[in-house]
Amino acid sequence: MTTETRSIAGLHSGTRLATGVFALVLGAFFVWGAGFAHSDALHATTHDVRHANGFPCH
C-alpha cells in the first residue's frame, strides 16, 4: 500500500495568496452582511439553522 502525504507548504505562493484573499472576502461578507441585516432577519436565520442542525431552541 502506498501512502502519499502533502502539506500546504508545498503549494505555490499564488495559490496560498488566493486562498487567503478568498477567506478574507468571505469573512468580510459575513461581518458586513450581519452588520447591515435587520435583527429580525438575523434571529430568524439563527432559529432556522438551530432547527436544521437538530438543536432545540424553544
Beta strands, then each sheet from edge to edge (+ up, - down):
end
